[in-house]
Amino acid sequence: MFKLMLDTFQRLRYHLPLKPRQVQIEITNRCNMDCPMCPREDLNIELEHMDWSKFVTVVDKLNERENITLTGWGEPFLHPRIFDMITYCKNNGHKVMTTSNGLFLKETILDEILNTDLDELTFSIDGVEDNNVFDGHTSDKVYDNIKKLAKKKKNGKPMIRLQSTLHKGCEKDLYDVIRFGARIGIEAINVGRIDRKYAPNLKRPGPLEEEQIFHEADRIANECGIRLDWLQYAVGTKMVRYFTDF
Ligand SMILES: C[S@@+](CC[C@H](N)C(=O)[O-])C[C@H]1O[C@@H](n2cnc3c(N)ncnc32)[C@H](O)[C@@H]1O
């Protein structure tokens, strides 16, 4: 906590760390979903998997035990060497995370995930059964995969998060995701604000409404005993909690 406060204070004074602590490698920008909100294809970049030698070159340049997230706009589990990539990063001393839509094309993926040393896996879901979300991540098959992984994981690994983007009028779906996560033993929920740069027609709550939703989501998360990480409110609420916990 002290480190977080010191870091935040330094950043407010524009004193940034000289080396990155977090590195994100987009190992593929191909995907098996076609979400209306996702800018993946609007970026006009060729859709391809990163080749192994380029990947190794990037990872070999890191030497500070950075946390590596193997995700960009594409679906990482489509990459034919994702498990080799996870192992390579782990063997080089890094903590490894990735984010997935959970729509696995092979039955074996769940077991392969359990057999690697992946530290954190985030599943993107914007609602659970019977939801109102039209522009986001929702699929019955995905809920099943998340439940199976949460049930089968060993020794607490990988830590599983659910990640939702908040769509206008869909706060009930977010609350359902929080309750679903707590019910099946997920450790944390991330919430993100929709970026409308490439899809200005997307609807998201205004600032006041969003803040009210945050407080209700936070109340539900506390009630269910699950951690809620919401970037826009992180520093304020974590500091308040730190001082009120004494
Ligand atoms: C693009 S996906 C890529 C990783 C993986 N295929 C998945 O679906 O989780 C990464 C995250 O970006 C989020 N995302 C997509 N479009 C977004 C947008 N316009 N604004 C904010 N987040 C967005 C998704 O909800 C997802 O959690």
The ligand as an SDF file (V2000), in Angstrom:
LIG
                    3D

 27 29  0  0  0  0  0  0  0  0999 V2000
  -10.4290   -6.5200  -26.7870 C   0  0  0  0  0  0  0  0  0  0  0  0
  -10.4310   -7.7490  -25.5620 S   0  0  0  0  0  0  0  0  0  0  0  0
   -9.0740   -8.7330  -26.0770 C   0  0  0  0  0  0  0  0  0  0  0  0
   -8.8270   -9.9100  -25.2290 C   0  0  0  0  0  0  0  0  0  0  0  0
   -9.8050  -11.0560  -25.4000 C   0  0  0  0  0  0  0  0  0  0  0  0
  -10.1050  -11.3730  -26.7500 N   0  0  0  0  0  0  0  0  0  0  0  0
  -11.0670  -10.7780  -24.6000 C   0  0  0  0  0  0  0  0  0  0  0  0
  -12.1310  -10.6860  -25.2150 O   0  0  0  0  0  0  0  0  0  0  0  0
  -10.9760  -10.6360  -23.3850 O   0  0  0  0  0  0  0  0  0  0  0  0
   -9.7340   -6.9650  -24.1460 C   0  0  0  0  0  0  0  0  0  0  0  0
  -10.7240   -6.1620  -23.3590 C   0  0  0  0  0  0  0  0  0  0  0  0
  -11.0340   -4.9880  -24.0770 O   0  0  0  0  0  0  0  0  0  0  0  0
  -12.3620   -4.6370  -23.7590 C   0  0  0  0  0  0  0  0  0  0  0  0
  -12.8680   -3.7410  -24.7910 N   0  0  0  0  0  0  0  0  0  0  0  0
  -13.2000   -4.0090  -26.0680 C   0  0  0  0  0  0  0  0  0  0  0  0
  -13.6210   -2.9210  -26.7000 N   0  0  0  0  0  0  0  0  0  0  0  0
  -13.5670   -1.9110  -25.8040 C   0  0  0  0  0  0  0  0  0  0  0  0
  -13.8950   -0.5320  -25.8380 C   0  0  0  0  0  0  0  0  0  0  0  0
  -14.3540    0.0560  -26.9450 N   0  0  0  0  0  0  0  0  0  0  0  0
  -13.7120    0.1880  -24.7130 N   0  0  0  0  0  0  0  0  0  0  0  0
  -13.2380   -0.3820  -23.5770 C   0  0  0  0  0  0  0  0  0  0  0  0
  -12.9210   -1.6780  -23.4760 N   0  0  0  0  0  0  0  0  0  0  0  0
  -13.0780   -2.4390  -24.5850 C   0  0  0  0  0  0  0  0  0  0  0  0
  -13.0770   -5.9560  -23.7060 C   0  0  0  0  0  0  0  0  0  0  0  0
  -14.2500   -5.8870  -22.9460 O   0  0  0  0  0  0  0  0  0  0  0  0
  -12.0490   -6.8650  -23.0740 C   0  0  0  0  0  0  0  0  0  0  0  0
  -12.2370   -6.9670  -21.6910 O   0  0  0  0  0  0  0  0  0  0  0  0
  1  2  1  0
  2  3  1  0
  2 10  1  0
  3  4  1  0
  4  5  1  0
  5  6  1  0
  5  7  1  0
  7  8  2  0
  7  9  1  0
 10 11  1  0
 11 12  1  0
 11 26  1  0
 12 13  1  0
 13 14  1  0
 13 24  1  0
 14 15  1  0
 14 23  1  0
 15 16  2  0
 16 17  1  0
 17 18  1  0
 17 23  2  0
 18 19  1  0
 18 20  2  0
 20 21  1  0
 21 22  2  0
 22 23  1  0
 24 25  1  0
 24 26  1  0
 26 27  1  0
M  CHG  2   2   1   9  -1
M  END
$$$$
